[in-house]
Amino acid sequence: MSYVRVATLGELAEDTPKRVEIDGTPVSLVRTEGEVFAINDICSHANVSLSEGEVEDCSIECWLHGSSFDLRTGKPSGLPATRPVPVYPVKIEGEGPEASVFVSVTQES
């Protein structure tokens, strides 16, 4: 599994998605509930950016039609989306706001 450094913890505001691209894959990074999650940034229902949506209760809501996806599993919690979106493993090296955030898109978790 190949990890790529994508941000520092200090660059990730709580409950505010940040879009990054890793080897051509759009990824939404979310820092919430003391963890950092990486989920594919494209809604499985409408092909729009999830990083423009709201974060609440460890899920991200698509701004267009309101489908929410669990940040841990990528599974939708309601219609209109019926298919999950990929989630990716995250690792953090270091401490404090300068800690590095790494994501691997070579293997979904």
Backbone as XML, in Angstrom:
<?xml version="1.0"?>
<chain id="A" units="angstrom">
  <residue number="1" name="MET">
    <atom name="N" x="0.858" y="-1.174" z="0.000"/>
    <atom name="CA" x="0.000" y="0.000" z="0.000"/>
    <atom name="C" x="0.904" y="1.236" z="0.000"/>
  </residue>
  <residue number="2" name="SER">
    <atom name="N" x="0.630" y="2.142" z="-0.890"/>
    <atom name="CA" x="1.437" y="3.343" z="-1.039"/>
    <atom name="C" x="0.689" y="4.558" z="-0.476"/>
  </residue>
  <residue number="3" name="TYR">
    <atom name="N" x="1.288" y="5.201" z="0.521"/>
    <atom name="CA" x="0.677" y="6.386" z="1.134"/>
    <atom name="C" x="1.293" y="7.658" z="0.562"/>
  </residue>
  <residue number="4" name="VAL">
    <atom name="N" x="0.465" y="8.684" z="0.417"/>
    <atom name="CA" x="0.895" y="9.976" z="-0.092"/>
    <atom name="C" x="0.571" y="11.034" z="0.962"/>
  </residue>
  <residue number="5" name="ARG">
    <atom name="N" x="1.544" y="11.924" z="1.231"/>
    <atom name="CA" x="1.301" y="13.015" z="2.174"/>
    <atom name="C" x="0.386" y="14.031" z="1.498"/>
  </residue>
  <residue number="6" name="VAL">
    <atom name="N" x="-0.739" y="14.368" z="2.168"/>
    <atom name="CA" x="-1.721" y="15.245" z="1.544"/>
    <atom name="C" x="-1.972" y="16.537" z="2.318"/>
  </residue>
  <residue number="7" name="ALA">
    <atom name="N" x="-1.599" y="16.585" z="3.598"/>
    <atom name="CA" x="-1.874" y="17.778" z="4.405"/>
    <atom name="C" x="-1.192" y="17.643" z="5.758"/>
  </residue>
  <residue number="8" name="THR">
    <atom name="N" x="-1.300" y="18.704" z="6.547"/>
    <atom name="CA" x="-0.960" y="18.625" z="7.962"/>
    <atom name="C" x="-2.267" y="18.709" z="8.743"/>
  </residue>
  <residue number="9" name="LEU">
    <atom name="N" x="-2.247" y="18.259" z="9.971"/>
    <atom name="CA" x="-3.453" y="18.350" z="10.798"/>
    <atom name="C" x="-3.935" y="19.789" z="10.911"/>
  </residue>
  <residue number="10" name="GLY">
    <atom name="N" x="-2.988" y="20.724" z="10.996"/>
    <atom name="CA" x="-3.339" y="22.134" z="11.122"/>
    <atom name="C" x="-4.078" y="22.688" z="9.913"/>
  </residue>
  <residue number="11" name="GLU">
    <atom name="N" x="-3.935" y="22.046" z="8.764"/>
    <atom name="CA" x="-4.634" y="22.487" z="7.552"/>
    <atom name="C" x="-6.068" y="21.973" z="7.478"/>
  </residue>
  <residue number="12" name="LEU">
    <atom name="N" x="-6.436" y="21.080" z="8.387"/>
    <atom name="CA" x="-7.764" y="20.484" z="8.369"/>
    <atom name="C" x="-8.610" y="21.040" z="9.506"/>
  </residue>
  <residue number="13" name="ALA">
    <atom name="N" x="-9.536" y="21.916" z="9.163"/>
    <atom name="CA" x="-10.444" y="22.482" z="10.162"/>
    <atom name="C" x="-11.481" y="21.429" z="10.546"/>
  </residue>
  <residue number="14" name="GLU">
    <atom name="N" x="-11.846" y="21.396" z="11.799"/>
    <atom name="CA" x="-12.837" y="20.438" z="12.296"/>
    <atom name="C" x="-14.148" y="20.558" z="11.510"/>
  </residue>
  <residue number="15" name="ASP">
    <atom name="N" x="-14.657" y="19.418" z="11.064"/>
    <atom name="CA" x="-15.945" y="19.317" z="10.367"/>
    <atom name="C" x="-16.027" y="20.128" z="9.075"/>
  </residue>
  <residue number="16" name="THR">
    <atom name="N" x="-14.873" y="20.407" z="8.460"/>
    <atom name="CA" x="-14.838" y="21.138" z="7.197"/>
    <atom name="C" x="-14.062" y="20.310" z="6.171"/>
  </residue>
  <residue number="17" name="PRO">
    <atom name="N" x="-14.742" y="19.742" z="5.186"/>
    <atom name="CA" x="-14.056" y="18.908" z="4.194"/>
    <atom name="C" x="-13.019" y="19.698" z="3.399"/>
  </residue>
  <residue number="18" name="LYS">
    <atom name="N" x="-11.947" y="19.004" z="3.042"/>
    <atom name="CA" x="-10.897" y="19.595" z="2.200"/>
    <atom name="C" x="-10.661" y="18.634" z="1.033"/>
  </residue>
  <residue number="19" name="ARG">
    <atom name="N" x="-10.803" y="19.150" z="-0.176"/>
    <atom name="CA" x="-10.603" y="18.327" z="-1.369"/>
    <atom name="C" x="-9.122" y="18.289" z="-1.728"/>
  </residue>
  <residue number="20" name="VAL">
    <atom name="N" x="-8.622" y="17.079" z="-2.004"/>
    <atom name="CA" x="-7.271" y="16.881" z="-2.514"/>
    <atom name="C" x="-7.371" y="15.886" z="-3.665"/>
  </residue>
  <residue number="21" name="GLU">
    <atom name="N" x="-6.333" y="15.815" z="-4.460"/>
    <atom name="CA" x="-6.292" y="14.839" z="-5.537"/>
    <atom name="C" x="-5.038" y="14.002" z="-5.370"/>
  </residue>
  <residue number="22" name="ILE">
    <atom name="N" x="-5.213" y="12.688" z="-5.421"/>
    <atom name="CA" x="-4.094" y="11.761" z="-5.270"/>
    <atom name="C" x="-4.058" y="10.865" z="-6.499"/>
  </residue>
  <residue number="23" name="ASP">
    <atom name="N" x="-3.016" y="10.994" z="-7.284"/>
    <atom name="CA" x="-2.863" y="10.190" z="-8.500"/>
    <atom name="C" x="-4.129" y="10.194" z="-9.357"/>
  </residue>
  <residue number="24" name="GLY">
    <atom name="N" x="-4.753" y="11.363" z="-9.500"/>
    <atom name="CA" x="-5.943" y="11.500" z="-10.325"/>
    <atom name="C" x="-7.248" y="11.150" z="-9.627"/>
  </residue>
  <residue number="25" name="THR">
    <atom name="N" x="-7.182" y="10.724" z="-8.373"/>
    <atom name="CA" x="-8.386" y="10.376" z="-7.617"/>
    <atom name="C" x="-8.790" y="11.535" z="-6.718"/>
  </residue>
  <residue number="26" name="PRO">
    <atom name="N" x="-10.008" y="12.069" z="-6.864"/>
    <atom name="CA" x="-10.462" y="13.140" z="-5.987"/>
    <atom name="C" x="-10.853" y="12.571" z="-4.617"/>
  </residue>
  <residue number="27" name="VAL">
    <atom name="N" x="-10.306" y="13.181" z="-3.569"/>
    <atom name="CA" x="-10.521" y="12.698" z="-2.202"/>
    <atom name="C" x="-10.956" y="13.853" z="-1.327"/>
  </residue>
  <residue number="28" name="SER">
    <atom name="N" x="-11.917" y="13.590" z="-0.472"/>
    <atom name="CA" x="-12.336" y="14.569" z="0.522"/>
    <atom name="C" x="-11.764" y="14.146" z="1.864"/>
  </residue>
  <residue number="29" name="LEU">
    <atom name="N" x="-10.958" y="15.018" z="2.461"/>
    <atom name="CA" x="-10.405" y="14.781" z="3.801"/>
    <atom name="C" x="-11.311" y="15.450" z="4.814"/>
  </residue>
  <residue number="30" name="VAL">
    <atom name="N" x="-11.622" y="14.733" z="5.887"/>
    <atom name="CA" x="-12.484" y="15.288" z="6.919"/>
    <atom name="C" x="-11.899" y="14.983" z="8.285"/>
  </residue>
  <residue number="31" name="ARG">
    <atom name="N" x="-11.716" y="16.034" z="9.063"/>
    <atom name="CA" x="-11.279" y="15.892" z="10.452"/>
    <atom name="C" x="-12.513" y="16.102" z="11.332"/>
  </residue>
  <residue number="32" name="THR">
    <atom name="N" x="-12.905" y="15.031" z="12.034"/>
    <atom name="CA" x="-14.096" y="15.104" z="12.872"/>
    <atom name="C" x="-13.999" y="14.078" z="13.991"/>
  </residue>
  <residue number="33" name="GLU">
    <atom name="N" x="-14.582" y="14.380" z="15.119"/>
    <atom name="CA" x="-14.641" y="13.465" z="16.250"/>
    <atom name="C" x="-13.272" y="12.900" z="16.613"/>
  </residue>
  <residue number="34" name="GLY">
    <atom name="N" x="-12.218" y="13.720" z="16.472"/>
    <atom name="CA" x="-10.876" y="13.313" z="16.867"/>
    <atom name="C" x="-10.146" y="12.424" z="15.880"/>
  </residue>
  <residue number="35" name="GLU">
    <atom name="N" x="-10.712" y="12.221" z="14.695"/>
    <atom name="CA" x="-10.079" y="11.386" z="13.679"/>
    <atom name="C" x="-10.054" y="12.110" z="12.343"/>
  </residue>
  <residue number="36" name="VAL">
    <atom name="N" x="-9.253" y="11.580" z="11.423"/>
    <atom name="CA" x="-9.229" y="12.095" z="10.055"/>
    <atom name="C" x="-9.678" y="10.969" z="9.135"/>
  </residue>
  <residue number="37" name="PHE">
    <atom name="N" x="-10.593" y="11.288" z="8.248"/>
    <atom name="CA" x="-11.143" y="10.318" z="7.308"/>
    <atom name="C" x="-10.855" y="10.773" z="5.880"/>
  </residue>
  <residue number="38" name="ALA">
    <atom name="N" x="-10.749" y="9.803" z="4.973"/>
    <atom name="CA" x="-10.576" y="10.084" z="3.550"/>
    <atom name="C" x="-11.640" y="9.290" z="2.801"/>
  </residue>
  <residue number="39" name="ILE">
    <atom name="N" x="-12.439" y="10.000" z="2.031"/>
    <atom name="CA" x="-13.535" y="9.392" z="1.280"/>
    <atom name="C" x="-13.490" y="9.937" z="-0.142"/>
  </residue>
  <residue number="40" name="ASN">
    <atom name="N" x="-13.846" y="9.104" z="-1.104"/>
    <atom name="CA" x="-13.862" y="9.577" z="-2.484"/>
    <atom name="C" x="-14.758" y="10.803" z="-2.565"/>
  </residue>
  <residue number="41" name="ASP">
    <atom name="N" x="-14.306" y="11.810" z="-3.274"/>
    <atom name="CA" x="-14.997" y="13.101" z="-3.281"/>
    <atom name="C" x="-16.192" y="13.172" z="-4.218"/>
  </residue>
  <residue number="42" name="ILE">
    <atom name="N" x="-16.498" y="12.104" z="-4.928"/>
    <atom name="CA" x="-17.588" y="12.154" z="-5.901"/>
    <atom name="C" x="-18.799" y="11.357" z="-5.399"/>
  </residue>
  <residue number="43" name="CYS">
    <atom name="N" x="-19.931" y="12.033" z="-5.298"/>
    <atom name="CA" x="-21.176" y="11.402" z="-4.863"/>
    <atom name="C" x="-21.553" y="10.288" z="-5.839"/>
  </residue>
  <residue number="44" name="SER">
    <atom name="N" x="-21.946" y="9.142" z="-5.301"/>
    <atom name="CA" x="-22.301" y="8.003" z="-6.159"/>
    <atom name="C" x="-23.647" y="8.188" z="-6.847"/>
  </residue>
  <residue number="45" name="HIS">
    <atom name="N" x="-24.403" y="9.171" z="-6.444"/>
    <atom name="CA" x="-25.717" y="9.412" z="-7.053"/>
    <atom name="C" x="-25.666" y="10.459" z="-8.158"/>
  </residue>
  <residue number="46" name="ALA">
    <atom name="N" x="-24.976" y="11.575" z="-7.899"/>
    <atom name="CA" x="-25.093" y="12.703" z="-8.817"/>
    <atom name="C" x="-23.776" y="13.207" z="-9.407"/>
  </residue>
  <residue number="47" name="ASN">
    <atom name="N" x="-22.669" y="12.526" z="-9.129"/>
    <atom name="CA" x="-21.383" y="12.910" z="-9.707"/>
    <atom name="C" x="-21.001" y="14.354" z="-9.397"/>
  </residue>
  <residue number="48" name="VAL">
    <atom name="N" x="-21.202" y="14.780" z="-8.137"/>
    <atom name="CA" x="-20.786" y="16.109" z="-7.683"/>
    <atom name="C" x="-19.846" y="15.953" z="-6.501"/>
  </residue>
  <residue number="49" name="SER">
    <atom name="N" x="-19.139" y="17.019" z="-6.172"/>
    <atom name="CA" x="-18.123" y="17.003" z="-5.119"/>
    <atom name="C" x="-18.736" y="16.941" z="-3.718"/>
  </residue>
  <residue number="50" name="LEU">
    <atom name="N" x="-18.375" y="15.905" z="-2.974"/>
    <atom name="CA" x="-18.842" y="15.794" z="-1.592"/>
    <atom name="C" x="-18.162" y="16.807" z="-0.674"/>
  </residue>
  <residue number="51" name="SER">
    <atom name="N" x="-16.977" y="17.273" z="-1.049"/>
    <atom name="CA" x="-16.260" y="18.211" z="-0.180"/>
    <atom name="C" x="-16.954" y="19.566" z="-0.079"/>
  </residue>
  <residue number="52" name="GLU">
    <atom name="N" x="-17.975" y="19.783" z="-0.887"/>
    <atom name="CA" x="-18.759" y="21.009" z="-0.794"/>
    <atom name="C" x="-19.950" y="20.845" z="0.144"/>
  </residue>
  <residue number="53" name="GLY">
    <atom name="N" x="-20.096" y="19.648" z="0.736"/>
    <atom name="CA" x="-21.220" y="19.352" z="1.613"/>
    <atom name="C" x="-20.907" y="19.609" z="3.078"/>
  </residue>
  <residue number="54" name="GLU">
    <atom name="N" x="-21.881" y="19.278" z="3.914"/>
    <atom name="CA" x="-21.785" y="19.468" z="5.360"/>
    <atom name="C" x="-21.376" y="18.172" z="6.044"/>
  </residue>
  <residue number="55" name="VAL">
    <atom name="N" x="-20.663" y="18.315" z="7.179"/>
    <atom name="CA" x="-20.247" y="17.163" z="7.981"/>
    <atom name="C" x="-21.014" y="17.189" z="9.296"/>
  </residue>
  <residue number="56" name="GLU">
    <atom name="N" x="-21.583" y="16.031" z="9.649"/>
    <atom name="CA" x="-22.297" y="15.915" z="10.918"/>
    <atom name="C" x="-22.383" y="14.441" z="11.308"/>
  </residue>
  <residue number="57" name="ASP">
    <atom name="N" x="-22.147" y="14.145" z="12.578"/>
    <atom name="CA" x="-22.272" y="12.779" z="13.099"/>
    <atom name="C" x="-21.480" y="11.765" z="12.275"/>
  </residue>
  <residue number="58" name="CYS">
    <atom name="N" x="-20.239" y="12.081" z="11.964"/>
    <atom name="CA" x="-19.324" y="11.211" z="11.228"/>
    <atom name="C" x="-19.869" y="10.823" z="9.848"/>
  </residue>
  <residue number="59" name="SER">
    <atom name="N" x="-20.604" y="11.761" z="9.238"/>
    <atom name="CA" x="-21.052" y="11.554" z="7.865"/>
    <atom name="C" x="-20.911" y="12.855" z="7.096"/>
  </residue>
  <residue number="60" name="ILE">
    <atom name="N" x="-20.900" y="12.723" z="5.784"/>
    <atom name="CA" x="-20.820" y="13.891" z="4.910"/>
    <atom name="C" x="-22.047" y="13.885" z="4.013"/>
  </residue>
  <residue number="61" name="GLU">
    <atom name="N" x="-22.668" y="15.040" z="3.879"/>
    <atom name="CA" x="-23.896" y="15.155" z="3.106"/>
    <atom name="C" x="-23.608" y="15.802" z="1.759"/>
  </residue>
  <residue number="62" name="CYS">
    <atom name="N" x="-24.118" y="15.190" z="0.705"/>
    <atom name="CA" x="-24.003" y="15.768" z="-0.635"/>
    <atom name="C" x="-24.875" y="17.015" z="-0.699"/>
  </residue>
  <residue number="63" name="TRP">
    <atom name="N" x="-24.299" y="18.099" z="-1.157"/>
    <atom name="CA" x="-24.998" y="19.380" z="-1.178"/>
    <atom name="C" x="-26.132" y="19.426" z="-2.208"/>
  </residue>
  <residue number="64" name="LEU">
    <atom name="N" x="-26.089" y="18.556" z="-3.225"/>
    <atom name="CA" x="-27.065" y="18.656" z="-4.303"/>
    <atom name="C" x="-28.421" y="18.028" z="-3.968"/>
  </residue>
  <residue number="65" name="HIS">
    <atom name="N" x="-28.401" y="16.778" z="-3.512"/>
    <atom name="CA" x="-29.666" y="16.092" z="-3.240"/>
    <atom name="C" x="-29.812" y="15.612" z="-1.804"/>
  </residue>
  <residue number="66" name="GLY">
    <atom name="N" x="-28.809" y="15.834" z="-0.961"/>
    <atom name="CA" x="-28.933" y="15.533" z="0.458"/>
    <atom name="C" x="-28.584" y="14.123" z="0.894"/>
  </residue>
  <residue number="67" name="SER">
    <atom name="N" x="-28.034" y="13.303" z="0.024"/>
    <atom name="CA" x="-27.595" y="11.973" z="0.459"/>
    <atom name="C" x="-26.423" y="12.128" z="1.416"/>
  </residue>
  <residue number="68" name="SER">
    <atom name="N" x="-26.416" y="11.344" z="2.486"/>
    <atom name="CA" x="-25.309" y="11.355" z="3.439"/>
    <atom name="C" x="-24.542" y="10.047" z="3.345"/>
  </residue>
  <residue number="69" name="PHE">
    <atom name="N" x="-23.227" y="10.133" z="3.512"/>
    <atom name="CA" x="-22.358" y="8.961" z="3.445"/>
    <atom name="C" x="-21.548" y="8.865" z="4.730"/>
  </residue>
  <residue number="70" name="ASP">
    <atom name="N" x="-21.494" y="7.655" z="5.297"/>
    <atom name="CA" x="-20.717" y="7.406" z="6.506"/>
    <atom name="C" x="-19.233" y="7.563" z="6.166"/>
  </residue>
  <residue number="71" name="LEU">
    <atom name="N" x="-18.525" y="8.381" z="6.926"/>
    <atom name="CA" x="-17.108" y="8.623" z="6.652"/>
    <atom name="C" x="-16.247" y="7.393" z="6.931"/>
  </residue>
  <residue number="72" name="ARG">
    <atom name="N" x="-16.734" y="6.476" z="7.763"/>
    <atom name="CA" x="-15.968" y="5.270" z="8.099"/>
    <atom name="C" x="-16.122" y="4.186" z="7.049"/>
  </residue>
  <residue number="73" name="THR">
    <atom name="N" x="-17.310" y="4.087" z="6.443"/>
    <atom name="CA" x="-17.597" y="2.971" z="5.529"/>
    <atom name="C" x="-17.922" y="3.398" z="4.098"/>
  </residue>
  <residue number="74" name="GLY">
    <atom name="N" x="-18.322" y="4.646" z="3.919"/>
    <atom name="CA" x="-18.745" y="5.130" z="2.603"/>
    <atom name="C" x="-20.174" y="4.783" z="2.258"/>
  </residue>
  <residue number="75" name="LYS">
    <atom name="N" x="-20.873" y="4.075" z="3.139"/>
    <atom name="CA" x="-22.247" y="3.659" z="2.854"/>
    <atom name="C" x="-23.209" y="4.838" z="2.976"/>
  </residue>
  <residue number="76" name="PRO">
    <atom name="N" x="-24.167" y="4.919" z="2.036"/>
    <atom name="CA" x="-25.172" y="5.982" z="2.128"/>
    <atom name="C" x="-26.172" y="5.662" z="3.239"/>
  </residue>
  <residue number="77" name="SER">
    <atom name="N" x="-26.685" y="6.712" z="3.871"/>
    <atom name="CA" x="-27.648" y="6.500" z="4.952"/>
    <atom name="C" x="-29.076" y="6.755" z="4.498"/>
  </residue>
  <residue number="78" name="GLY">
    <atom name="N" x="-29.254" y="7.112" z="3.264"/>
    <atom name="CA" x="-30.606" y="7.339" z="2.765"/>
    <atom name="C" x="-30.599" y="7.725" z="1.305"/>
  </residue>
  <residue number="79" name="LEU">
    <atom name="N" x="-31.774" y="7.739" z="0.741"/>
    <atom name="CA" x="-31.951" y="8.080" z="-0.673"/>
    <atom name="C" x="-31.643" y="9.553" z="-0.917"/>
  </residue>
  <residue number="80" name="PRO">
    <atom name="N" x="-31.300" y="9.936" z="-2.125"/>
    <atom name="CA" x="-31.409" y="9.140" z="-3.343"/>
    <atom name="C" x="-30.212" y="8.223" z="-3.612"/>
  </residue>
  <residue number="81" name="ALA">
    <atom name="N" x="-29.095" y="8.389" z="-2.912"/>
    <atom name="CA" x="-27.940" y="7.510" z="-3.160"/>
    <atom name="C" x="-28.231" y="6.105" z="-2.647"/>
  </residue>
  <residue number="82" name="THR">
    <atom name="N" x="-27.819" y="5.104" z="-3.416"/>
    <atom name="CA" x="-27.981" y="3.712" z="-3.009"/>
    <atom name="C" x="-26.656" y="2.958" z="-3.007"/>
  </residue>
  <residue number="83" name="ARG">
    <atom name="N" x="-25.637" y="3.522" z="-3.658"/>
    <atom name="CA" x="-24.313" y="2.881" z="-3.726"/>
    <atom name="C" x="-23.333" y="3.602" z="-2.819"/>
  </residue>
  <residue number="84" name="PRO">
    <atom name="N" x="-22.463" y="2.856" z="-2.136"/>
    <atom name="CA" x="-21.440" y="3.501" z="-1.311"/>
    <atom name="C" x="-20.377" y="4.171" z="-2.174"/>
  </residue>
  <residue number="85" name="VAL">
    <atom name="N" x="-19.597" y="5.043" z="-1.542"/>
    <atom name="CA" x="-18.426" y="5.620" z="-2.197"/>
    <atom name="C" x="-17.191" y="5.050" z="-1.506"/>
  </residue>
  <residue number="86" name="PRO">
    <atom name="N" x="-16.078" y="4.932" z="-2.210"/>
    <atom name="CA" x="-14.880" y="4.358" z="-1.597"/>
    <atom name="C" x="-14.349" y="5.224" z="-0.448"/>
  </residue>
  <residue number="87" name="VAL">
    <atom name="N" x="-13.828" y="4.548" z="0.571"/>
    <atom name="CA" x="-13.092" y="5.217" z="1.645"/>
    <atom name="C" x="-11.663" y="4.688" z="1.609"/>
  </residue>
  <residue number="88" name="TYR">
    <atom name="N" x="-10.738" y="5.491" z="2.107"/>
    <atom name="CA" x="-9.331" y="5.156" z="1.989"/>
    <atom name="C" x="-8.641" y="5.216" z="3.346"/>
  </residue>
  <residue number="89" name="PRO">
    <atom name="N" x="-7.623" y="4.371" z="3.543"/>
    <atom name="CA" x="-6.893" y="4.385" z="4.811"/>
    <atom name="C" x="-6.092" y="5.675" z="4.985"/>
  </residue>
  <residue number="90" name="VAL">
    <atom name="N" x="-6.062" y="6.136" z="6.240"/>
    <atom name="CA" x="-5.344" y="7.357" z="6.615"/>
    <atom name="C" x="-4.352" y="7.003" z="7.707"/>
  </residue>
  <residue number="91" name="LYS">
    <atom name="N" x="-3.174" y="7.602" z="7.644"/>
    <atom name="CA" x="-2.247" y="7.493" z="8.766"/>
    <atom name="C" x="-1.673" y="8.871" z="9.046"/>
  </residue>
  <residue number="92" name="ILE">
    <atom name="N" x="-1.356" y="9.090" z="10.313"/>
    <atom name="CA" x="-0.846" y="10.385" z="10.752"/>
    <atom name="C" x="0.503" y="10.164" z="11.403"/>
  </residue>
  <residue number="93" name="GLU">
    <atom name="N" x="1.473" y="10.967" z="10.999"/>
    <atom name="CA" x="2.818" y="10.881" z="11.567"/>
    <atom name="C" x="3.160" y="12.216" z="12.201"/>
  </residue>
  <residue number="94" name="GLY">
    <atom name="N" x="3.577" y="12.163" z="13.457"/>
    <atom name="CA" x="3.922" y="13.368" z="14.189"/>
    <atom name="C" x="2.817" y="13.737" z="15.146"/>
  </residue>
  <residue number="95" name="GLU">
    <atom name="N" x="2.987" y="14.909" z="15.762"/>
    <atom name="CA" x="2.009" y="15.373" z="16.741"/>
    <atom name="C" x="1.705" y="16.839" z="16.516"/>
  </residue>
  <residue number="96" name="GLY">
    <atom name="N" x="0.553" y="17.252" z="17.027"/>
    <atom name="CA" x="0.164" y="18.650" z="16.951"/>
    <atom name="C" x="-0.225" y="19.060" z="15.554"/>
  </residue>
  <residue number="97" name="PRO">
    <atom name="N" x="-0.369" y="20.373" z="15.333"/>
    <atom name="CA" x="-0.844" y="20.870" z="14.037"/>
    <atom name="C" x="0.104" y="20.585" z="12.872"/>
  </residue>
  <residue number="98" name="GLU">
    <atom name="N" x="1.365" y="20.309" z="13.158"/>
    <atom name="CA" x="2.330" y="20.027" z="12.085"/>
    <atom name="C" x="2.394" y="18.551" z="11.721"/>
  </residue>
  <residue number="99" name="ALA">
    <atom name="N" x="1.609" y="17.700" z="12.386"/>
    <atom name="CA" x="1.591" y="16.274" z="12.057"/>
    <atom name="C" x="1.176" y="16.090" z="10.598"/>
  </residue>
  <residue number="100" name="SER">
    <atom name="N" x="1.822" y="15.166" z="9.921"/>
    <atom name="CA" x="1.535" y="14.912" z="8.507"/>
    <atom name="C" x="0.411" y="13.895" z="8.353"/>
  </residue>
  <residue number="101" name="VAL">
    <atom name="N" x="-0.483" y="14.173" z="7.404"/>
    <atom name="CA" x="-1.605" y="13.284" z="7.100"/>
    <atom name="C" x="-1.291" y="12.588" z="5.780"/>
  </residue>
  <residue number="102" name="PHE">
    <atom name="N" x="-1.338" y="11.267" z="5.794"/>
    <atom name="CA" x="-1.066" y="10.453" z="4.619"/>
    <atom name="C" x="-2.309" y="9.648" z="4.264"/>
  </residue>
  <residue number="103" name="VAL">
    <atom name="N" x="-2.560" y="9.475" z="2.969"/>
    <atom name="CA" x="-3.695" y="8.692" z="2.489"/>
    <atom name="C" x="-3.213" y="7.747" z="1.404"/>
  </residue>
  <residue number="104" name="SER">
    <atom name="N" x="-3.795" y="6.557" z="1.372"/>
    <atom name="CA" x="-3.496" y="5.596" z="0.312"/>
    <atom name="C" x="-4.759" y="5.365" z="-0.513"/>
  </residue>
  <residue number="105" name="VAL">
    <atom name="N" x="-4.675" y="5.603" z="-1.805"/>
    <atom name="CA" x="-5.807" y="5.312" z="-2.691"/>
    <atom name="C" x="-5.574" y="4.024" z="-3.451"/>
  </residue>
  <residue number="106" name="THR">
    <atom name="N" x="-4.468" y="3.341" z="-3.172"/>
    <atom name="CA" x="-4.170" y="2.094" z="-3.875"/>
    <atom name="C" x="-4.955" y="0.933" z="-3.323"/>
  </residue>
  <residue number="107" name="GLN">
    <atom name="N" x="-5.481" y="1.071" z="-2.108"/>
    <atom name="CA" x="-6.305" y="0.007" z="-1.538"/>
    <atom name="C" x="-7.388" y="0.656" z="-0.684"/>
  </residue>
  <residue number="108" name="GLU">
    <atom name="N" x="-8.635" y="0.355" z="-0.998"/>
    <atom name="CA" x="-9.739" y="0.898" z="-0.225"/>
    <atom name="C" x="-9.853" y="0.127" z="1.087"/>
  </residue>
  <residue number="109" name="SER">
    <atom name="N" x="-10.287" y="0.846" z="2.129"/>
    <atom name="CA" x="-10.459" y="0.162" z="3.424"/>
    <atom name="C" x="-11.903" y="-0.206" z="3.639"/>
  </residue>
</chain>
